[in-house]
């Protein structure tokens, strides 16, 4: 894992995660290891730490008099 770049590690984790969805437990364990290493390298990322933005409430279609 030390010789892999961040991009290689992320793409490998993605592929392994897809294999794990089909029941491969070894792929799941390796994907979790790779993702943990990525989090350790990159630290907290805005997309991973921030809650999803709420959509504004829709305005009524009728006009209140």
Buried (B, 14 or more C-beta within 10 A) or exposed (E): EEEBEEEEBBEBBEEBBEBBEEEBEEBBEBBBBBBEBBEEEEEEEEEEEEEEEEEEEEEEEEEEE
